[in-house]
Amino acid sequence: MDGVFLLSHEGQLSVFTIGVEVQLNLPNKITLSRIFLIPIFIILMSVPFQWGSFQMGDQSLPISHLAGALLFIIASTTDWIDGYIARKYNLVTNLGKFLDPLADKLLVSAALILLVEIGLAPAWIVILIISREFAVTGLRLVAAGKVVFSLPVRWENSKLGFKLLRSPFFYCTIGRSHTSAFPLDRLPCMPL
């Protein structure tokens, strides 16, 4: 049997077959596209392309970082789009319930780790944020053992949307910092 195997809370093996059209519907394809955009985002933000720079006030932003921020916005938007389509057309699948939060965690974690790499955030803040994300995910997995299906409440979606939307503005409004200190005085928004 081909597929992704997950062990349920009762010890039974659940199979999510990727090749079946019922599982790989439009919302799941959109979610997969978000996952496939992450390596491109990482390359744009970490490879020092010589494409020039963009002036924002007194700060200089590499064009590759601007392209990375735009790609991040596109990838973040797919999170809303796939959820909307899945709920509106009743296309919610177990694969989607697994992939969507995974894609969110991968995208946000990549963005936060890149903030450390380009010198815009100290590692300890990013470690705290990512640790919180893992802790919340772990608690949801424990709760999933008792609940068959639970859509995130509206404030959680708003919080994720806020988190996803503020990151590109964070990248765009702060120029490349060559210090390890976190530039609190220049922050338009700070990760929670």
Contacts in CASP RR format, 6 or more apart in sequence:
PFRMAT RR
TARGET T0000
AUTHOR 0000-0000-0000
METHOD contacts of the structure
MODEL  1
MDGVFLLSHEGQLSVFTIGVEVQLNLPNKITLSRIFLIPIFIILMSVPFQ
WGSFQMGDQSLPISHLAGALLFIIASTTDWIDGYIARKYNLVTNLGKFLD
PLADKLLVSAALILLVEIGLAPAWIVILIISREFAVTGLRLVAAGKVVFS
LPVRWENSKLGFKLLRSPFFYCTIGRSHTSAFPLDRLPCMPL
1 15 0 8 1.000
1 17 0 8 1.000
2 17 0 8 1.000
2 18 0 8 1.000
2 19 0 8 1.000
3 15 0 8 1.000
3 16 0 8 1.000
3 17 0 8 1.000
3 18 0 8 1.000
3 19 0 8 1.000
4 15 0 8 1.000
4 16 0 8 1.000
4 18 0 8 1.000
4 95 0 8 1.000
4 98 0 8 1.000
5 13 0 8 1.000
5 14 0 8 1.000
5 15 0 8 1.000
5 16 0 8 1.000
6 13 0 8 1.000
6 14 0 8 1.000
6 16 0 8 1.000
6 98 0 8 1.000
7 13 0 8 1.000
7 14 0 8 1.000
8 14 0 8 1.000
8 145 0 8 1.000
9 144 0 8 1.000
9 145 0 8 1.000
14 94 0 8 1.000
16 23 0 8 1.000
16 94 0 8 1.000
16 95 0 8 1.000
16 98 0 8 1.000
17 23 0 8 1.000
18 24 0 8 1.000
18 95 0 8 1.000
22 93 0 8 1.000
23 93 0 8 1.000
23 94 0 8 1.000
23 95 0 8 1.000
24 95 0 8 1.000
25 86 0 8 1.000
25 91 0 8 1.000
25 93 0 8 1.000
26 82 0 8 1.000
26 85 0 8 1.000
26 91 0 8 1.000
27 82 0 8 1.000
27 83 0 8 1.000
27 85 0 8 1.000
27 86 0 8 1.000
27 91 0 8 1.000
27 92 0 8 1.000
27 93 0 8 1.000
27 96 0 8 1.000
28 82 0 8 1.000
28 93 0 8 1.000
28 95 0 8 1.000
28 96 0 8 1.000
28 99 0 8 1.000
30 78 0 8 1.000
30 81 0 8 1.000
30 82 0 8 1.000
30 85 0 8 1.000
31 78 0 8 1.000
31 82 0 8 1.000
31 96 0 8 1.000
31 99 0 8 1.000
31 100 0 8 1.000
31 103 0 8 1.000
32 99 0 8 1.000
32 103 0 8 1.000
33 78 0 8 1.000
34 75 0 8 1.000
34 78 0 8 1.000
34 79 0 8 1.000
34 82 0 8 1.000
34 103 0 8 1.000
34 107 0 8 1.000
35 99 0 8 1.000
35 102 0 8 1.000
35 103 0 8 1.000
35 106 0 8 1.000
37 71 0 8 1.000
37 74 0 8 1.000
37 75 0 8 1.000
37 78 0 8 1.000
37 107 0 8 1.000
38 75 0 8 1.000
38 103 0 8 1.000
38 106 0 8 1.000
38 107 0 8 1.000
38 110 0 8 1.000
40 71 0 8 1.000
41 68 0 8 1.000
41 71 0 8 1.000
41 72 0 8 1.000
41 75 0 8 1.000
41 107 0 8 1.000
41 110 0 8 1.000
41 111 0 8 1.000
42 110 0 8 1.000
42 114 0 8 1.000
44 64 0 8 1.000
44 65 0 8 1.000
44 67 0 8 1.000
44 68 0 8 1.000
44 71 0 8 1.000
45 64 0 8 1.000
45 65 0 8 1.000
45 68 0 8 1.000
45 114 0 8 1.000
45 117 0 8 1.000
45 118 0 8 1.000
45 171 0 8 1.000
46 114 0 8 1.000
46 117 0 8 1.000
46 118 0 8 1.000
47 64 0 8 1.000
48 62 0 8 1.000
48 64 0 8 1.000
49 62 0 8 1.000
49 63 0 8 1.000
49 64 0 8 1.000
51 62 0 8 1.000
51 63 0 8 1.000
51 64 0 8 1.000
51 67 0 8 1.000
52 62 0 8 1.000
52 63 0 8 1.000
53 60 0 8 1.000
53 61 0 8 1.000
53 62 0 8 1.000
53 63 0 8 1.000
54 60 0 8 1.000
54 61 0 8 1.000
54 62 0 8 1.000
54 63 0 8 1.000
54 66 0 8 1.000
55 61 0 8 1.000
56 172 0 8 1.000
56 173 0 8 1.000
56 175 0 8 1.000
59 173 0 8 1.000
59 174 0 8 1.000
59 175 0 8 1.000
60 175 0 8 1.000
60 176 0 8 1.000
61 171 0 8 1.000
61 172 0 8 1.000
61 175 0 8 1.000
61 176 0 8 1.000
62 176 0 8 1.000
65 118 0 8 1.000
65 171 0 8 1.000
65 172 0 8 1.000
65 176 0 8 1.000
66 172 0 8 1.000
68 168 0 8 1.000
68 171 0 8 1.000
69 167 0 8 1.000
69 168 0 8 1.000
69 169 0 8 1.000
69 171 0 8 1.000
69 172 0 8 1.000
70 168 0 8 1.000
72 107 0 8 1.000
72 111 0 8 1.000
72 164 0 8 1.000
72 167 0 8 1.000
72 168 0 8 1.000
72 171 0 8 1.000
73 165 0 8 1.000
73 168 0 8 1.000
75 107 0 8 1.000
76 107 0 8 1.000
76 161 0 8 1.000
76 164 0 8 1.000
76 165 0 8 1.000
76 167 0 8 1.000
76 168 0 8 1.000
79 100 0 8 1.000
79 103 0 8 1.000
79 104 0 8 1.000
79 160 0 8 1.000
79 161 0 8 1.000
79 164 0 8 1.000
80 161 0 8 1.000
82 100 0 8 1.000
83 100 0 8 1.000
85 91 0 8 1.000
86 92 0 8 1.000
86 93 0 8 1.000
86 96 0 8 1.000
87 151 0 8 1.000
92 149 0 8 1.000
97 149 0 8 1.000
101 137 0 8 1.000
101 140 0 8 1.000
104 160 0 8 1.000
104 164 0 8 1.000
105 133 0 8 1.000
105 137 0 8 1.000
107 164 0 8 1.000
108 133 0 8 1.000
108 163 0 8 1.000
108 164 0 8 1.000
108 167 0 8 1.000
109 130 0 8 1.000
109 133 0 8 1.000
111 167 0 8 1.000
111 171 0 8 1.000
112 121 0 8 1.000
112 126 0 8 1.000
112 129 0 8 1.000
112 130 0 8 1.000
112 191 0 8 1.000
113 126 0 8 1.000
113 130 0 8 1.000
115 121 0 8 1.000
115 126 0 8 1.000
115 170 0 8 1.000
115 191 0 8 1.000
116 122 0 8 1.000
116 123 0 8 1.000
116 126 0 8 1.000
118 176 0 8 1.000
118 177 0 8 1.000
119 176 0 8 1.000
119 177 0 8 1.000
119 178 0 8 1.000
119 179 0 8 1.000
119 180 0 8 1.000
120 170 0 8 1.000
120 171 0 8 1.000
120 174 0 8 1.000
120 175 0 8 1.000
120 177 0 8 1.000
120 182 0 8 1.000
120 183 0 8 1.000
121 182 0 8 1.000
121 191 0 8 1.000
122 180 0 8 1.000
122 181 0 8 1.000
122 182 0 8 1.000
125 182 0 8 1.000
125 191 0 8 1.000
126 191 0 8 1.000
129 191 0 8 1.000
129 192 0 8 1.000
143 150 0 8 1.000
144 150 0 8 1.000
152 160 0 8 1.000
163 191 0 8 1.000
163 192 0 8 1.000
166 189 0 8 1.000
166 191 0 8 1.000
167 191 0 8 1.000
169 188 0 8 1.000
169 189 0 8 1.000
170 187 0 8 1.000
170 188 0 8 1.000
170 189 0 8 1.000
170 191 0 8 1.000
173 186 0 8 1.000
173 188 0 8 1.000
174 183 0 8 1.000
174 186 0 8 1.000
174 187 0 8 1.000
174 188 0 8 1.000
177 183 0 8 1.000
184 190 0 8 1.000
END
